[in-house]
Amino acid sequence: MRLMNLAAGDTRAAIDVARRRYGDAFVFGFGAIRFHWLLGAAANRFVLQEAAGSFRNRAAYRFLEPIGGPSALIVSDEPEHLRRRRRVQPAFHQRRLREVAGRAMRAFETWGDAALARGTLALQPSLRPVVLDQVIDVLLGPDMRSRYPGLRTDLAGMMAFANQPFLAQLLRVPLPATPWWRFTAARRRVDAALYAEIARRRALPEADVDGGVLSVLLDGAGDGPPLRDTELRDQAVSLVSAGFDTTTAALTWCAWLLCDDGLRQRVAAAVQDVDIEAAPSLPEVEALWREALRLYPPAPAILRVSAETVHWQGLALPAGSLVGLSTFHTHRDEGLWREPLRARLERWLGDDPVWAAPRDAFAYLPFGHGARYCIGAGLARTLAGAWLAVMLRRARWQALRPEAVRPIGTTLSPPQGLPLRFEQLPRT
Ligand code: HEM
């Protein structure tokens, strides 16, 4: 009973209780949310590598289909997944990300001016529109926002639906003023804008050189037959929606870790020592990013559905079982990490073997693993590097209610979006 109460309010706490009682494999929930939780690095290896062929994505992430459509990568199973992924992957090439960094730094400079002028603000809701703009520019092209002025609000509106608790998302009542009604209206407008844009670009005599990932997909880079218009729409919407909330949350958690004086001094000193362009790739910035994603992985669970009967640690998973892997619990596992709840840059800097992160690839997987590894990991890191480079050079900040900061929500976030007080650093 206690488990059921906990599961209704806080899945992560419920998993902790169940794990103490039943070990690394157990079942809880009911109906559409009856989860088979498999915990720890060995479970991650089993599902994502050893027995990956026995698990499917579409049935697990079906609840995302209304947003990203049936051909989004996350809901595609093989062989279609591989075909689509081969088309999309080249569009995220490293060279393109370098151009993104400069544009993002300028946007964050402007955001920083406003944050410093205000002094106090809730970080996550304040950053969300800026990150959304950056993600739209990269994925759909920088002219897209001016050509379709309502697009940004509608995409954010669609995400508001996806950010509701899991059960609330299953309530799809087509009545005016319900969340589902608002969602479908926003989706109709987004789809109209995207199909109009795809048609416009197809009619252009020459390739659109600055049209973001969408234009690269239209130009037909990558292997295999080109994507159809419906597939292009699905990639565009699903990439934006997979990217902007997760990246905003990750950035917010980086800022939270930097409220610790010792940690902040180390990263800020390194950043202030180099040119702004070099700051994002500093080892200290990378270590901060990794540590934020370890303690607060914005995607705290990875889901699959078994396609056949599978056995793991004595638990039989009949075909059709919904399986949950917890990045959150793996990253806080005392068997894998020394004092897991402490943020320590040394885990990643290679300067202190006592604190070194485990070598096991399945002990740390904020972006998943293998064939389904997050396609936007580099983009998220680029945007975070740009924000950290800009803000660590000009400001310091403190949480207004540090005692209240704990991870909540399906995209792991701090309560009230992390209210912070910003203070300008003296110019050097
Ligand atoms: C800090 C930010 C992000 C985090 C923590 C994150 C996390 C993840 C994780 C854990 C997966 C694997 C899911 C699974 O195996 O079931 C994934 C997949 C994916 N992510 Fe991300 N993501 C982030 C940013 C982004 C961005 C910026 C984009 C797009 C621009 C993106 C697009 C995708 C896509 C399309 C997939 C599915 C890949 C496939 O199935 O082939 N993500 N992400």
Boltz pocket constraint, residues with backbone or C-beta under 6 A from the ligand:
constraints:
  - pocket:
      binder: B
      contacts: [[A, 73], [A, 74], [A, 75], [A, 76], [A, 85], [A, 238], [A, 239], [A, 240], [A, 242], [A, 243], [A, 244], [A, 246], [A, 247], [A, 250], [A, 297], [A, 298], [A, 299], [A, 301], [A, 302], [A, 303], [A, 365], [A, 366], [A, 367], [A, 368], [A, 369], [A, 371], [A, 372], [A, 373], [A, 374], [A, 375], [A, 376], [A, 377], [A, 379], [A, 380]]
      max_distance: 6.0
